Amino acid sequence: MSDNSEHPSPFTEKDVQREVSELEGKSATAARLFDIRRIIGGLFVLYGVIVTIVGLTDDDAAIDKAEGVNINLWTGLGMLLLGLFFLTWLKLRPTAPPPPDTTPSENEPPTP
């Protein structure tokens, strides 16, 4: 005995489409929040500040050990510049928004 009747769903198609669009929006927000450029840029700026401060407070013995070059200062400034580059890149070219929904509208017949 086969029953060909469909079971009624507690959710309408509009409810499902609304839920899918909400999840897509949350996914896009998470992608922008955890963009690798933000993480790399933030870490380089943080470590650059720390190493620059160490370079500014180095004594003569540490500079003589590096053959007269204040390596901590120059490395810290380089790290700061690299971190700022990544953060500027993120600001100028944010992640692309998700493509528009391509589901057929209610007025259009479904394509076979």
N, C-alpha and C positions, 0 to 999 in steps of 0.2 A: 504494500500500500504506500503510495507516494503522495506527499502533500506538496503541491506546487505553490501554495499561498506564501506570500512574503510576510515575515514577522515585522510588525511595526516597530520602528526604532524610537527610543525616547528622545532622540535629538533630531532636529530638522537639518536640512542641508545648509541653511543659513547659519545655524549654530556652529556647525562643523567648520564652515568657511571663516567665520569670525574667529574661532579658536585658532585655526591655522594661521591667519594673518597676525594675530596677537603673538603667537610663538615665533613667527618670522621676524617680527619687530624686535622681540627680546633677543633673538639670535644675532640680529644686526647690531644691537646695542652692545652685546657681549663681545662681538668681533671688534668693534671700535675700542672698547675698554681694554681688551687684552691684545691690542696690536703690538707686535714684537718691537716696532720702532719706539713705542712709548716705554717699554720695559728696558730696552738697551739704552736709550737716551737718558732715562732717569738714573739708571745705575752708573753710567759714565759720568753724569753730572755730580752725583753723590760722591763717588770715589775720586773724581777730579778735585772737588772742594777739599776733601780730606788730604789728598797727596799734595795739593798746592799749599795748604796750611803747614804741612810738615816741611815742605821746601822753603817756606818763608822763615821757619824757625830753626833750620839746620845750622849746626855750628861749623866752624872752620875745618874740623877734623873730618866731618862727613863730606864736605866739598873737596878737600884734598884727596880723600879716598877715591873720588870719582874724577881724578886728574883735573881739578879746578872747575868742573862743570857742576852746577847745582841741578843734578839730574831729577830730584824730586819736584822741584819747581817747574822745570820744563815738561816733565811727564804729566804733572797735574794740570798744567795749562793745556796741553794737548788733549788730555782726557775731557776737560771742560769743553773745548772746542768741538770735539767729536760728539759729545752728548748733546750740545746745543744744535749741532747739525742734524742729528736724528730727530730732535723735538721740532725743529723748524720744518724739516721735511714732512713730519706728521701733520703739522699745522697747514702747510701749503698744499699738500696732496692727501686729504683724508681718505679713509677707505671708501670704496664705491658703495652706494646704497644697493640693496638687493634689486634684481631685475623686477619689473612690474609683473603682477600676477597675470598669467596667460590662460586662466580658466575661461571658458565661454560664458557669456552673460546669459541671463535667463531668457532673453528674447531671441537669441540665436539658437538654431537647432544644433544638436551635437553632430560632429563630423564622424562618419563611420570609420 
